[in-house]
Amino acid sequence: MVWSGSADRDGTALRISLAEQTIYAQTSYARLHAFDAESGRLLWSAFSGTLELRAGVAANSYAVFATNANILHALDKKTGRTI
């Protein structure tokens, strides 16, 4: 193991995705965390609104997409803010 990351006490990481050197972890408390894949540094965290997680995370060059309770969330890839 090169590094391990923690995002406070945000439940269990339920879904993990990797896109362009960023690891995205959705937790059981409906948070999405972005970690630098090389260093493990937490880049940002965002609350996705409800605890009903549906599917994993996808990303393109601009945004991160996550579903939660049948709602598609689009977040700025650099800041984690809702687009």
Backbone as CSV, one residue per row, in Angstrom:
resi,resn,N_x,N_y,N_z,CA_x,CA_y,CA_z,C_x,C_y,C_z
1,MET,0.843,-1.169,0.000,0.000,0.000,0.000,0.891,1.236,0.000
2,VAL,0.632,2.148,-0.910,1.406,3.372,-1.030,0.894,4.442,-0.074
3,TRP,-0.411,4.557,0.056,-1.024,5.536,0.965,-2.415,5.077,1.350
4,SER,-2.942,5.669,2.383,-4.333,5.449,2.744,-4.949,6.811,3.012
5,GLY,-6.233,6.926,2.766,-6.895,8.210,2.940,-8.060,8.100,3.887
6,SER,-8.357,9.204,4.525,-9.494,9.263,5.427,-10.233,10.566,5.185
7,ALA,-11.531,10.499,5.231,-12.357,11.687,5.045,-13.241,11.843,6.273
8,ASP,-12.611,12.165,7.373,-13.300,12.327,8.655,-14.024,11.046,9.034
9,ARG,-15.197,11.163,9.580,-15.987,9.992,9.987,-17.188,9.871,9.072
10,ASP,-16.932,9.624,7.836,-17.992,9.644,6.832,-18.464,8.265,6.435
11,GLY,-18.570,7.360,7.353,-19.096,6.054,7.032,-18.127,5.211,6.237
12,THR,-18.652,4.240,5.579,-17.880,3.288,4.793,-17.831,3.727,3.337
13,ALA,-16.665,3.588,2.721,-16.566,3.866,1.280,-17.268,2.736,0.541
14,LEU,-18.330,3.078,-0.164,-19.126,2.067,-0.850,-18.727,1.870,-2.303
15,ARG,-18.335,2.937,-2.948,-17.942,2.865,-4.355,-16.681,3.684,-4.570
16,ILE,-15.732,3.079,-5.256,-14.460,3.736,-5.530,-14.262,3.742,-7.039
17,SER,-13.856,4.892,-7.579,-13.589,5.018,-9.019,-12.282,5.770,-9.207
18,LEU,-11.597,5.505,-10.307,-10.369,6.196,-10.665,-10.544,6.823,-12.032
19,ALA,-10.225,8.111,-12.132,-10.275,8.812,-13.421,-9.197,9.875,-13.433
20,GLU,-8.295,9.782,-14.407,-7.244,10.780,-14.613,-6.526,11.165,-13.326
21,GLN,-5.967,10.201,-12.628,-5.163,10.410,-11.428,-5.939,10.959,-10.236
22,THR,-7.268,10.805,-10.248,-8.084,11.169,-9.100,-8.930,9.968,-8.702
23,ILE,-8.922,9.661,-7.425,-9.745,8.585,-6.898,-10.977,9.215,-6.269
24,TYR,-12.151,8.723,-6.647,-13.419,9.211,-6.111,-14.004,8.123,-5.232
25,ALA,-14.405,8.489,-4.011,-14.990,7.535,-3.081,-16.338,8.055,-2.606
26,GLN,-17.391,7.276,-2.851,-18.719,7.587,-2.338,-18.874,6.851,-1.019
27,THR,-19.408,7.532,-0.006,-19.539,6.903,1.297,-20.990,6.575,1.622
28,SER,-21.158,5.798,2.671,-22.499,5.421,3.124,-23.258,6.611,3.708
29,TYR,-22.594,7.732,3.948,-23.249,8.953,4.426,-23.468,9.957,3.302
30,ALA,-23.533,9.467,2.065,-23.872,10.268,0.884,-22.875,11.381,0.607
31,ARG,-21.617,11.136,0.877,-20.587,12.115,0.527,-19.730,11.537,-0.590
32,LEU,-19.205,12.419,-1.399,-18.277,12.039,-2.465,-16.969,12.757,-2.172
33,HIS,-15.888,11.990,-2.078,-14.567,12.538,-1.788,-13.665,12.315,-2.991
34,ALA,-12.832,13.300,-3.286,-11.851,13.187,-4.367,-10.451,13.219,-3.748
35,PHE,-9.648,12.208,-4.076,-8.285,12.099,-3.572,-7.303,12.106,-4.737
36,ASP,-6.163,12.744,-4.559,-5.085,12.654,-5.529,-4.575,11.212,-5.496
37,ALA,-4.568,10.530,-6.631,-4.209,9.113,-6.683,-2.751,8.864,-6.323
38,GLU,-1.888,9.805,-6.580,-0.470,9.603,-6.307,-0.117,9.851,-4.852
39,SER,-0.625,10.937,-4.286,-0.231,11.318,-2.928,-1.235,10.917,-1.851
40,GLY,-2.495,10.711,-2.243,-3.529,10.417,-1.271,-4.142,11.649,-0.638
41,ARG,-3.716,12.816,-1.059,-4.226,14.074,-0.500,-5.698,14.250,-0.860
42,LEU,-6.512,14.619,0.135,-7.923,14.900,-0.109,-8.029,16.209,-0.884
43,LEU,-8.666,16.161,-2.057,-8.805,17.342,-2.908,-10.077,18.113,-2.573
44,TRP,-11.178,17.399,-2.395,-12.449,18.008,-2.008,-13.432,16.952,-1.563
45,SER,-14.488,17.414,-0.895,-15.595,16.552,-0.477,-16.892,17.269,-0.810
46,ALA,-17.905,16.495,-1.148,-19.215,17.076,-1.473,-20.305,16.162,-0.935
47,PHE,-21.393,16.760,-0.478,-22.558,16.021,0.003,-23.526,15.857,-1.150
48,SER,-24.017,14.643,-1.357,-24.893,14.411,-2.510,-26.371,14.374,-2.144
49,GLY,-26.725,14.788,-0.963,-28.119,15.052,-0.669,-28.925,14.019,0.077
50,THR,-28.741,12.760,-0.196,-29.528,11.726,0.469,-28.675,10.483,0.635
51,LEU,-29.059,9.609,1.506,-28.246,8.423,1.785,-28.519,7.267,0.839
52,GLU,-29.338,7.472,-0.149,-29.750,6.403,-1.055,-28.857,6.360,-2.304
53,LEU,-27.685,5.778,-2.166,-26.740,5.696,-3.278,-27.208,4.669,-4.302
54,ARG,-27.003,4.959,-5.582,-27.487,4.070,-6.649,-26.360,3.429,-7.458
55,ALA,-25.421,4.219,-7.939,-24.391,3.672,-8.833,-23.068,4.367,-8.562
56,GLY,-22.060,3.951,-9.282,-20.733,4.504,-9.092,-20.559,5.887,-9.686
57,VAL,-19.318,6.292,-9.793,-18.941,7.626,-10.241,-18.313,7.532,-11.623
58,ALA,-18.597,8.506,-12.462,-17.958,8.620,-13.778,-17.430,10.041,-13.909
59,ALA,-16.425,10.223,-14.738,-15.840,11.557,-14.912,-15.406,11.760,-16.350
60,ASN,-15.414,13.021,-16.771,-14.809,13.391,-18.044,-13.783,14.476,-17.746
61,SER,-13.338,15.219,-18.722,-12.273,16.194,-18.491,-12.729,17.401,-17.685
62,TYR,-14.035,17.590,-17.516,-14.556,18.767,-16.833,-15.358,18.453,-15.576
63,ALA,-16.081,17.339,-15.562,-17.038,17.088,-14.492,-16.954,15.661,-13.957
64,VAL,-17.512,15.503,-12.754,-17.678,14.209,-12.114,-19.180,13.982,-11.999
65,PHE,-19.624,12.781,-12.291,-21.046,12.456,-12.266,-21.298,11.331,-11.276
66,ALA,-22.299,11.529,-10.430,-22.675,10.505,-9.461,-24.194,10.479,-9.367
67,THR,-24.741,9.294,-9.150,-26.190,9.196,-8.973,-26.501,8.905,-7.522
68,ASN,-27.629,9.424,-7.084,-28.059,9.242,-5.714,-29.576,9.430,-5.684
69,ALA,-30.301,8.416,-5.228,-31.764,8.462,-5.163,-32.367,8.848,-6.515
70,ASN,-31.868,8.242,-7.587,-32.351,8.481,-8.951,-32.127,9.906,-9.448
71,ILE,-31.191,10.625,-8.841,-30.831,11.979,-9.276,-29.386,11.946,-9.750
72,LEU,-29.136,12.504,-10.925,-27.780,12.602,-11.445,-27.168,13.912,-10.957
73,HIS,-26.045,13.810,-10.274,-25.324,14.980,-9.787,-24.122,15.211,-10.690
74,ALA,-23.933,16.442,-11.137,-22.757,16.826,-11.924,-21.963,17.811,-11.080
75,LEU,-20.699,17.475,-10.840,-19.838,18.297,-10.000,-18.608,18.744,-10.778
76,ASP,-18.167,19.960,-10.512,-16.926,20.450,-11.107,-15.789,19.548,-10.637
77,LYS,-15.018,19.057,-11.564,-13.966,18.090,-11.261,-12.876,18.659,-10.354
78,LYS,-12.609,19.941,-10.451,-11.532,20.558,-9.659,-11.981,20.995,-8.277
79,THR,-13.250,21.373,-8.125,-13.700,21.965,-6.863,-14.732,21.132,-6.108
80,GLY,-15.451,20.258,-6.818,-16.516,19.485,-6.200,-17.816,20.243,-6.084
81,ARG,-17.873,21.439,-6.618,-19.109,22.226,-6.577,-20.092,21.747,-7.641
82,THR,-21.379,21.812,-7.314,-22.417,21.422,-8.257,-22.396,22.327,-9.474
83,ILE,-22.515,21.711,-10.647,-22.535,22.473,-11.900,-23.978,22.805,-12.234
